[in-house]
Amino acid sequence: MRPDILIPVLMGCALLWWIGRGIGWALKLMIAAVTLALIAAVLLVERGLP
C-alpha cells in the first residue's frame, strides 16, 4: 500500500482506539466504517473524481 493511504488509515485506527475505549464493539465497527469512508472520500476529492 502507498503511504498516502496507509498513514490516514493507521491514524484513524489509533484515534478510534483512543476515543473508543469505553464503547461497545458494534459502535466501534460503525465508527471505523464511517472513518474509512471519510478517508476514501477525501482521497477521491484530492485526486479528482474519475
HTML snippet that shows the backbone in 3Dmol.js (N, CA, C, O; Angstrom):
<script src="https://3Dmol.org/build/3Dmol-min.js"></script>
<div id="view" style="width:600px;height:400px;position:relative"></div>
<script>
const pdb = `
ATOM      1  N   MET A   1       0.841  -1.192   0.000  1.00  0.00           N
ATOM      2  CA  MET A   1       0.000   0.000   0.000  1.00  0.00           C
ATOM      3  C   MET A   1       0.881   1.248   0.000  1.00  0.00           C
ATOM      4  O   MET A   1       2.007   1.248   0.496  1.00  0.00           O
ATOM      5  N   ARG A   2       0.340   2.268  -0.555  1.00  0.00           N
ATOM      6  CA  ARG A   2       1.075   3.533  -0.598  1.00  0.00           C
ATOM      7  C   ARG A   2       0.922   4.283   0.718  1.00  0.00           C
ATOM      8  O   ARG A   2      -0.112   4.173   1.377  1.00  0.00           O
ATOM      9  N   PRO A   3       1.939   5.041   1.104  1.00  0.00           N
ATOM     10  CA  PRO A   3       1.888   5.756   2.396  1.00  0.00           C
ATOM     11  C   PRO A   3       0.757   6.769   2.500  1.00  0.00           C
ATOM     12  O   PRO A   3       0.255   7.013   3.598  1.00  0.00           O
ATOM     13  N   ASP A   4       0.343   7.366   1.384  1.00  0.00           N
ATOM     14  CA  ASP A   4      -0.721   8.372   1.469  1.00  0.00           C
ATOM     15  C   ASP A   4      -2.073   7.733   1.772  1.00  0.00           C
ATOM     16  O   ASP A   4      -3.015   8.439   2.131  1.00  0.00           O
ATOM     17  N   ILE A   5      -2.188   6.428   1.637  1.00  0.00           N
ATOM     18  CA  ILE A   5      -3.407   5.718   2.026  1.00  0.00           C
ATOM     19  C   ILE A   5      -3.215   5.064   3.392  1.00  0.00           C
ATOM     20  O   ILE A   5      -4.116   5.094   4.230  1.00  0.00           O
ATOM     21  N   LEU A   6      -2.057   4.482   3.612  1.00  0.00           N
ATOM     22  CA  LEU A   6      -1.805   3.723   4.831  1.00  0.00           C
ATOM     23  C   LEU A   6      -1.759   4.603   6.073  1.00  0.00           C
ATOM     24  O   LEU A   6      -2.312   4.228   7.107  1.00  0.00           O
ATOM     25  N   ILE A   7      -1.118   5.754   5.999  1.00  0.00           N
ATOM     26  CA  ILE A   7      -0.958   6.614   7.180  1.00  0.00           C
ATOM     27  C   ILE A   7      -2.304   7.134   7.693  1.00  0.00           C
ATOM     28  O   ILE A   7      -2.537   7.058   8.899  1.00  0.00           O
ATOM     29  N   PRO A   8      -3.209   7.661   6.846  1.00  0.00           N
ATOM     30  CA  PRO A   8      -4.513   8.086   7.390  1.00  0.00           C
ATOM     31  C   PRO A   8      -5.316   6.937   7.995  1.00  0.00           C
ATOM     32  O   PRO A   8      -6.024   7.131   8.983  1.00  0.00           O
ATOM     33  N   VAL A   9      -5.210   5.738   7.410  1.00  0.00           N
ATOM     34  CA  VAL A   9      -5.928   4.589   7.963  1.00  0.00           C
ATOM     35  C   VAL A   9      -5.380   4.244   9.342  1.00  0.00           C
ATOM     36  O   VAL A   9      -6.148   4.006  10.274  1.00  0.00           O
ATOM     37  N   LEU A  10      -4.062   4.217   9.476  1.00  0.00           N
ATOM     38  CA  LEU A  10      -3.466   3.914  10.780  1.00  0.00           C
ATOM     39  C   LEU A  10      -3.806   4.978  11.816  1.00  0.00           C
ATOM     40  O   LEU A  10      -4.083   4.658  12.972  1.00  0.00           O
ATOM     41  N   MET A  11      -3.785   6.229  11.408  1.00  0.00           N
ATOM     42  CA  MET A  11      -4.129   7.302  12.343  1.00  0.00           C
ATOM     43  C   MET A  11      -5.601   7.223  12.743  1.00  0.00           C
ATOM     44  O   MET A  11      -5.944   7.480  13.896  1.00  0.00           O
ATOM     45  N   GLY A  12      -6.459   6.873  11.810  1.00  0.00           N
ATOM     46  CA  GLY A  12      -7.872   6.698  12.131  1.00  0.00           C
ATOM     47  C   GLY A  12      -8.095   5.560  13.114  1.00  0.00           C
ATOM     48  O   GLY A  12      -8.910   5.673  14.030  1.00  0.00           O
ATOM     49  N   CYS A  13      -7.364   4.452  12.922  1.00  0.00           N
ATOM     50  CA  CYS A  13      -7.476   3.324  13.850  1.00  0.00           C
ATOM     51  C   CYS A  13      -6.973   3.699  15.240  1.00  0.00           C
ATOM     52  O   CYS A  13      -7.578   3.325  16.245  1.00  0.00           O
ATOM     53  N   ALA A  14      -5.867   4.437  15.298  1.00  0.00           N
ATOM     54  CA  ALA A  14      -5.335   4.867  16.597  1.00  0.00           C
ATOM     55  C   ALA A  14      -6.314   5.806  17.293  1.00  0.00           C
ATOM     56  O   ALA A  14      -6.530   5.693  18.499  1.00  0.00           O
ATOM     57  N   LEU A  15      -6.904   6.725  16.545  1.00  0.00           N
ATOM     58  CA  LEU A  15      -7.879   7.641  17.128  1.00  0.00           C
ATOM     59  C   LEU A  15      -9.111   6.886  17.608  1.00  0.00           C
ATOM     60  O   LEU A  15      -9.648   7.181  18.675  1.00  0.00           O
ATOM     61  N   LEU A  16      -9.558   5.915  16.821  1.00  0.00           N
ATOM     62  CA  LEU A  16     -10.707   5.099  17.218  1.00  0.00           C
ATOM     63  C   LEU A  16     -10.399   4.341  18.503  1.00  0.00           C
ATOM     64  O   LEU A  16     -11.249   4.254  19.389  1.00  0.00           O
ATOM     65  N   TRP A  17      -9.195   3.794  18.613  1.00  0.00           N
ATOM     66  CA  TRP A  17      -8.817   3.073  19.834  1.00  0.00           C
ATOM     67  C   TRP A  17      -8.804   4.017  21.029  1.00  0.00           C
ATOM     68  O   TRP A  17      -9.304   3.673  22.101  1.00  0.00           O
ATOM     69  N   TRP A  18      -8.239   5.197  20.851  1.00  0.00           N
ATOM     70  CA  TRP A  18      -8.114   6.142  21.964  1.00  0.00           C
ATOM     71  C   TRP A  18      -9.478   6.617  22.443  1.00  0.00           C
ATOM     72  O   TRP A  18      -9.740   6.651  23.645  1.00  0.00           O
ATOM     73  N   ILE A  19     -10.344   6.984  21.510  1.00  0.00           N
ATOM     74  CA  ILE A  19     -11.664   7.501  21.875  1.00  0.00           C
ATOM     75  C   ILE A  19     -12.594   6.376  22.310  1.00  0.00           C
ATOM     76  O   ILE A  19     -13.413   6.551  23.212  1.00  0.00           O
ATOM     77  N   GLY A  20     -12.463   5.222  21.663  1.00  0.00           N
ATOM     78  CA  GLY A  20     -13.444   4.164  21.842  1.00  0.00           C
ATOM     79  C   GLY A  20     -13.151   3.156  22.925  1.00  0.00           C
ATOM     80  O   GLY A  20     -13.675   2.043  22.880  1.00  0.00           O
ATOM     81  N   ARG A  21     -12.341   3.502  23.887  1.00  0.00           N
ATOM     82  CA  ARG A  21     -12.015   2.539  24.934  1.00  0.00           C
ATOM     83  C   ARG A  21     -13.218   2.177  25.789  1.00  0.00           C
ATOM     84  O   ARG A  21     -13.258   1.087  26.359  1.00  0.00           O
ATOM     85  N   GLY A  22     -14.194   3.060  25.890  1.00  0.00           N
ATOM     86  CA  GLY A  22     -15.340   2.780  26.752  1.00  0.00           C
ATOM     87  C   GLY A  22     -16.616   2.417  26.009  1.00  0.00           C
ATOM     88  O   GLY A  22     -17.673   2.316  26.632  1.00  0.00           O
ATOM     89  N   ILE A  23     -16.550   2.217  24.699  1.00  0.00           N
ATOM     90  CA  ILE A  23     -17.772   1.921  23.945  1.00  0.00           C
ATOM     91  C   ILE A  23     -17.750   0.469  23.462  1.00  0.00           C
ATOM     92  O   ILE A  23     -16.702  -0.176  23.470  1.00  0.00           O
ATOM     93  N   GLY A  24     -18.902  -0.035  23.046  1.00  0.00           N
ATOM     94  CA  GLY A  24     -19.027  -1.427  22.611  1.00  0.00           C
ATOM     95  C   GLY A  24     -18.447  -1.669  21.222  1.00  0.00           C
ATOM     96  O   GLY A  24     -18.150  -0.731  20.482  1.00  0.00           O
ATOM     97  N   TRP A  25     -18.291  -2.951  20.885  1.00  0.00           N
ATOM     98  CA  TRP A  25     -17.668  -3.325  19.618  1.00  0.00           C
ATOM     99  C   TRP A  25     -18.510  -2.948  18.411  1.00  0.00           C
ATOM    100  O   TRP A  25     -17.965  -2.573  17.373  1.00  0.00           O
ATOM    101  N   ALA A  26     -19.831  -3.042  18.529  1.00  0.00           N
ATOM    102  CA  ALA A  26     -20.683  -2.704  17.384  1.00  0.00           C
ATOM    103  C   ALA A  26     -20.524  -1.234  17.015  1.00  0.00           C
ATOM    104  O   ALA A  26     -20.421  -0.894  15.837  1.00  0.00           O
ATOM    105  N   LEU A  27     -20.505  -0.370  18.016  1.00  0.00           N
ATOM    106  CA  LEU A  27     -20.339   1.062  17.762  1.00  0.00           C
ATOM    107  C   LEU A  27     -18.940   1.351  17.228  1.00  0.00           C
ATOM    108  O   LEU A  27     -18.771   2.209  16.362  1.00  0.00           O
ATOM    109  N   LYS A  28     -17.935   0.638  17.739  1.00  0.00           N
ATOM    110  CA  LYS A  28     -16.572   0.809  17.235  1.00  0.00           C
ATOM    111  C   LYS A  28     -16.495   0.447  15.753  1.00  0.00           C
ATOM    112  O   LYS A  28     -15.865   1.162  14.974  1.00  0.00           O
ATOM    113  N   LEU A  29     -17.125  -0.646  15.365  1.00  0.00           N
ATOM    114  CA  LEU A  29     -17.101  -1.050  13.953  1.00  0.00           C
ATOM    115  C   LEU A  29     -17.816  -0.041  13.074  1.00  0.00           C
ATOM    116  O   LEU A  29     -17.374   0.237  11.960  1.00  0.00           O
ATOM    117  N   MET A  30     -18.919   0.508  13.568  1.00  0.00           N
ATOM    118  CA  MET A  30     -19.647   1.513  12.797  1.00  0.00           C
ATOM    119  C   MET A  30     -18.802   2.779  12.635  1.00  0.00           C
ATOM    120  O   MET A  30     -18.746   3.352  11.547  1.00  0.00           O
ATOM    121  N   ILE A  31     -18.156   3.208  13.694  1.00  0.00           N
ATOM    122  CA  ILE A  31     -17.307   4.402  13.622  1.00  0.00           C
ATOM    123  C   ILE A  31     -16.128   4.159  12.692  1.00  0.00           C
ATOM    124  O   ILE A  31     -15.740   5.049  11.935  1.00  0.00           O
ATOM    125  N   ALA A  32     -15.550   2.949  12.743  1.00  0.00           N
ATOM    126  CA  ALA A  32     -14.430   2.617  11.861  1.00  0.00           C
ATOM    127  C   ALA A  32     -14.862   2.666  10.400  1.00  0.00           C
ATOM    128  O   ALA A  32     -14.118   3.163   9.555  1.00  0.00           O
ATOM    129  N   ALA A  33     -16.048   2.160  10.091  1.00  0.00           N
ATOM    130  CA  ALA A  33     -16.551   2.178   8.717  1.00  0.00           C
ATOM    131  C   ALA A  33     -16.759   3.616   8.235  1.00  0.00           C
ATOM    132  O   ALA A  33     -16.401   3.954   7.107  1.00  0.00           O
ATOM    133  N   VAL A  34     -17.333   4.451   9.087  1.00  0.00           N
ATOM    134  CA  VAL A  34     -17.553   5.848   8.719  1.00  0.00           C
ATOM    135  C   VAL A  34     -16.218   6.561   8.520  1.00  0.00           C
ATOM    136  O   VAL A  34     -16.066   7.349   7.587  1.00  0.00           O
ATOM    137  N   THR A  35     -15.255   6.285   9.393  1.00  0.00           N
ATOM    138  CA  THR A  35     -13.940   6.911   9.279  1.00  0.00           C
ATOM    139  C   THR A  35     -13.261   6.520   7.977  1.00  0.00           C
ATOM    140  O   THR A  35     -12.716   7.374   7.278  1.00  0.00           O
ATOM    141  N   LEU A  36     -13.290   5.240   7.648  1.00  0.00           N
ATOM    142  CA  LEU A  36     -12.667   4.787   6.399  1.00  0.00           C
ATOM    143  C   LEU A  36     -13.370   5.374   5.175  1.00  0.00           C
ATOM    144  O   LEU A  36     -12.720   5.691   4.179  1.00  0.00           O
ATOM    145  N   ALA A  37     -14.685   5.518   5.249  1.00  0.00           N
ATOM    146  CA  ALA A  37     -15.418   6.130   4.138  1.00  0.00           C
ATOM    147  C   ALA A  37     -15.024   7.594   3.976  1.00  0.00           C
ATOM    148  O   ALA A  37     -14.878   8.074   2.852  1.00  0.00           O
ATOM    149  N   LEU A  38     -14.851   8.304   5.082  1.00  0.00           N
ATOM    150  CA  LEU A  38     -14.432   9.703   5.004  1.00  0.00           C
ATOM    151  C   LEU A  38     -13.023   9.828   4.435  1.00  0.00           C
ATOM    152  O   LEU A  38     -12.756  10.726   3.636  1.00  0.00           O
ATOM    153  N   ILE A  39     -12.121   8.938   4.837  1.00  0.00           N
ATOM    154  CA  ILE A  39     -10.764   8.961   4.301  1.00  0.00           C
ATOM    155  C   ILE A  39     -10.785   8.713   2.805  1.00  0.00           C
ATOM    156  O   ILE A  39     -10.095   9.396   2.048  1.00  0.00           O
ATOM    157  N   ALA A  40     -11.578   7.734   2.373  1.00  0.00           N
ATOM    158  CA  ALA A  40     -11.688   7.436   0.942  1.00  0.00           C
ATOM    159  C   ALA A  40     -12.259   8.627   0.181  1.00  0.00           C
ATOM    160  O   ALA A  40     -11.804   8.932  -0.922  1.00  0.00           O
ATOM    161  N   ALA A  41     -13.252   9.304   0.758  1.00  0.00           N
ATOM    162  CA  ALA A  41     -13.848  10.470   0.100  1.00  0.00           C
ATOM    163  C   ALA A  41     -12.829  11.592  -0.049  1.00  0.00           C
ATOM    164  O   ALA A  41     -12.749  12.228  -1.099  1.00  0.00           O
ATOM    165  N   VAL A  42     -12.051  11.832   1.001  1.00  0.00           N
ATOM    166  CA  VAL A  42     -11.035  12.887   0.932  1.00  0.00           C
ATOM    167  C   VAL A  42      -9.997  12.555  -0.135  1.00  0.00           C
ATOM    168  O   VAL A  42      -9.596  13.430  -0.903  1.00  0.00           O
ATOM    169  N   LEU A  43      -9.566  11.313  -0.188  1.00  0.00           N
ATOM    170  CA  LEU A  43      -8.578  10.922  -1.194  1.00  0.00           C
ATOM    171  C   LEU A  43      -9.134  11.063  -2.613  1.00  0.00           C
ATOM    172  O   LEU A  43      -8.418  11.480  -3.523  1.00  0.00           O
ATOM    173  N   LEU A  44     -10.404  10.715  -2.800  1.00  0.00           N
ATOM    174  CA  LEU A  44     -11.013  10.864  -4.125  1.00  0.00           C
ATOM    175  C   LEU A  44     -11.089  12.330  -4.541  1.00  0.00           C
ATOM    176  O   LEU A  44     -10.828  12.668  -5.696  1.00  0.00           O
ATOM    177  N   VAL A  45     -11.446  13.192  -3.599  1.00  0.00           N
ATOM    178  CA  VAL A  45     -11.549  14.617  -3.907  1.00  0.00           C
ATOM    179  C   VAL A  45     -10.163  15.190  -4.214  1.00  0.00           C
ATOM    180  O   VAL A  45     -10.004  15.995  -5.132  1.00  0.00           O
ATOM    181  N   GLU A  46      -9.156  14.764  -3.431  1.00  0.00           N
ATOM    182  CA  GLU A  46      -7.796  15.281  -3.671  1.00  0.00           C
ATOM    183  C   GLU A  46      -7.272  14.871  -5.044  1.00  0.00           C
ATOM    184  O   GLU A  46      -6.597  15.652  -5.714  1.00  0.00           O
ATOM    185  N   ARG A  47      -7.577  13.668  -5.451  1.00  0.00           N
ATOM    186  CA  ARG A  47      -7.068  13.158  -6.737  1.00  0.00           C
ATOM    187  C   ARG A  47      -7.952  13.553  -7.910  1.00  0.00           C
ATOM    188  O   ARG A  47      -7.558  13.381  -9.064  1.00  0.00           O
ATOM    189  N   GLY A  48      -9.105  14.063  -7.643  1.00  0.00           N
ATOM    190  CA  GLY A  48     -10.047  14.409  -8.706  1.00  0.00           C
ATOM    191  C   GLY A  48     -10.902  13.204  -9.050  1.00  0.00           C
ATOM    192  O   GLY A  48     -10.381  12.114  -9.285  1.00  0.00           O
ATOM    193  N   LEU A  49     -12.174  13.391  -9.079  1.00  0.00           N
ATOM    194  CA  LEU A  49     -13.079  12.274  -9.360  1.00  0.00           C
ATOM    195  C   LEU A  49     -12.871  11.796 -10.797  1.00  0.00           C
ATOM    196  O   LEU A  49     -12.654  12.605 -11.698  1.00  0.00           O
ATOM    197  N   PRO A  50     -12.939  10.469 -11.009  1.00  0.00           N
ATOM    198  CA  PRO A  50     -12.713   9.936 -12.369  1.00  0.00           C
ATOM    199  C   PRO A  50     -13.796  10.300 -13.353  1.00  0.00           C
ATOM    200  O   PRO A  50     -13.724   9.915 -14.520  1.00  0.00           O
TER     201      PRO A  50
END
`;
const viewer = $3Dmol.createViewer("view");
viewer.addModel(pdb, "pdb");
viewer.setStyle({}, {cartoon: {color: "spectrum"}});
viewer.zoomTo();
viewer.render();
</script>
